[in-house]
């Protein structure tokens, strides 16, 4: 072969390799789109039985998966025939073979049991199918074995959906199980699995097989799973927002009023202060009213919101100082030995303890000591003890992460150990401590069982618990200032319990109120998160200065 012929061959291979990257990249994108559409269909945002532009979602999923399957098999055959440059291994690998074997085991079992009606021998068919799928990927060269086994799986999945074997009207009741699977669920599930396999395999082809292709395939699989998890979380939040936004915002009124309006009545003046000017008024009944027992007006959750805030604030005030103090002692003062190991095991166990156990403890220990009645104080203590283990754990890890050079430099300057901890170690560990508190608040703010046992009385309160009564005012007796009265020994509602009460009362007539309450609870928890994240950012910036 002449030099010119060699150059022509290299240019041809390079062109074919570019075509491989273009086609395999398109298959990755199409697989990812099928995965996302399947996730949206499973969350009922785009149900599989609806039609868009004359094409049903199920048909679109089946067609896209069929194209991906055919494309993967064709690319594998082209690589095996030397149509483009690649570095395939002599085998697809044990992990790939095991994964594909499990998929084909499921396909064989479902086809044998559901389509062919082989109710007794389907396990044998499933084992044989799985063994063949794994064997092809393990024995054949990588570019042929992996693409053939994975591509045929995606192709079969697409054809099953496209041909209507699993369609929106399809149902299946497995023998021995009291469930019925429908096509509205089955089609998206098939799209999820086939989309993942298609993206993984097409990415391996894009990388030219070999170590680079396996690495790219793993990255694509992980990225697709991560994107799916984020999309799932977004779908859950979006589902609550869509269902709860209407009931939550019902009856909102606002306007502008111009004229004299009273502001406040200071005790020293003993008269109302009147201001002349404009005022914008705003009325949001769902979050500014209680539950109407007479059925008049719009029911609200204001007592539950206030109760939730009081519970969380009280728990944080109790748990954070105790937890951070215990973490400082265990990390900076106590000898690292059996005692600290025992404390570490205990805190991990307490954090894993079910919340209903804490509630039962509060019912048996706190409630009898607070007048034998449900109270906010009992709920704050119970939730504080639930939060305490996580504060200790995260604070210890944050303190341990502070470099020892900080402590040594401070000691070299003659600073005492306590001053070093207070001025150097604790400020450096605050972002981690705040992160732990944020995670803990996310748990305790949504707890129902402890609140049900120790805090609540009326499931649908109409009035806010009067925790703070009176205000700061001047008096004629020493110390000449009177402080507000704080009454925590009284029952109160909370958003999780309010939602639980609505559900147990029956969702038929209260569905809107339930979704609105769930959305308000989500917003309250997010507000606590926002405060915690803002505090963490503030302290991190101070450390960087």
Secondary structure as UniProt FT lines:
FT   HELIX           3..42
FT   TURN            43..44
FT   TURN            48..49
FT   STRAND          51..52
FT   TURN            53..54
FT   STRAND          55..56
FT   HELIX           57..80
FT   TURN            81..82
FT   HELIX           94..110
FT   HELIX           111..115
FT   TURN            119..121
FT   HELIX           122..139
FT   HELIX           142..162
FT   TURN            163..164
FT   TURN            168..169
FT   STRAND          171..172
FT   TURN            175..176
FT   STRAND          181..182
FT   HELIX           183..206
FT   TURN            207..208
FT   HELIX           210..248
FT   TURN            249..251
FT   STRAND          253..262
FT   TURN            267..270
FT   STRAND          274..283
FT   HELIX           285..288
FT   TURN            293..294
FT   HELIX           302..328
FT   HELIX           329..333
FT   HELIX           338..352
FT   HELIX           355..365
FT   HELIX           367..370
FT   TURN            371..372
FT   HELIX           376..401
FT   HELIX           404..412
FT   TURN            413..414
FT   HELIX           417..420
FT   HELIX           421..425
FT   HELIX           426..444
FT   TURN            445..446
FT   HELIX           449..454
FT   STRAND          468..469
FT   STRAND          473..474
FT   TURN            478..479
FT   STRAND          481..482
FT   STRAND          485..486
FT   HELIX           495..505
FT   TURN            508..510
FT   HELIX           511..544
//
